[in-house]
């Protein structure tokens, strides 16, 4: 399982490598480049699933096990 992911801001295109928590979701993320507050897109559980190159650890686990994807303890 990967625990780092690169978030790309949809407003300015800035990228930041972040360590993803394995026991919680990030529902908000402040872009380090332009300051915009990112929120998950509709249908996504967290900012990693919406704006990063690697989905959050709970989604990764669900994909590996073939389980229905339940993020951060949900589902």
C-alpha positions, 0 to 999 in steps of 0.5 A: 500500500502506498502512503504518499500521494501527489495532490494537484490543485485544479486551480493553479496546477501546483503539486504537493507530495503528502503522506496520507493517514491510514486511519482518517480522511482529509476532507479539506486541503489548503493548496500550498501554492495558491491557498484555495481550499480543496474539498472532495468532488461529488462521489469521492470520499476525500481530497486524495481520491479527487485530486491526487495520483494515488487514492487513499489507503482504505480505497487501495485496500478495497481495490486489492481485496475486491471489496466494495469501496468503503472509505475511511471506515464507511461502507 
